[in-house]
Amino acid sequence: MEKLHDIEPQSNSDGSFEGSMHYGYDEIMTASQPHLIVMLYREALAALKASAVAIERSDIEARWRASAKATNILAHLYLTLDRERGGDVANNLGRIYTYILRRLPNINLKNDPKPAQEGARLLEPLLNSWEDLDIRISRSGEANN
């Protein structure tokens, strides 16, 4: 398992952008919990970057779809935090997700890429941490087999 850096939005055949990493059913259904979180972070980052690209291209529909996707993923991450077991880490993640979620409507209301760019900057180091954890867990599982 290796890290994925420089996540970029995917260009569709019609030239529009869609934030998606295109995970397969089997990959999702067999993924460990940390790997599922890595996939969600990657999707959120791709969607945030796609919304900023859509603003540059004046593509209102793609901007809306990408920002809605990022909002849905971040809301899911927030709602599934295990605050009992996660303690301070979960509470701090909740604060970061809340901050980003409060800023995301400005992408569409003001046609402003800054909330998407800021959200991506906040999520990237968290993605790196989740990727590190995922790799460590994957290696420890391989060592136990």
C-alpha positions, 0 to 999 in steps of 0.5 A: 500500500503506498501513499497517493500524493497530488490528488487532482480532479478527474476530467470527464470526456466532455471536459467537465471535472468531477472529483472522484478517484473511481474506487471499485466495489471490491476495494470498498467492501474489503477495505480496512476501517483506516483505508475507508477513511483514506478513500473518503479523504481522497474523494473529499480532496478531489472534490474540493480541488474540482470545485476550485477548477470549476470556478476557474472554468466558469462551470457552475454545474461542476462547481455545485456537484463537486462542492456538494460531494465534498460537503456530503463526505465531510458531513459523513466523516463528522457524523461517524466520529467515535468520540467515546473511543477517539477522545480528544483526537475525534473532538479535534477532527470534529472541529476541523470538519465543522470549520470546513463545512461552515465555509463550503457554502461560500463556494457556491454562494460567492463563487469563491474557490478559497473555502475549497482551497483552504479545506484542501490545505486542512485535509491534506496533512490529515490524509497523510496521517491516515495513510501512514496509519493505514500502511502500518496496519496493513504491514502489521497484518501482513506480518501476522499472516 
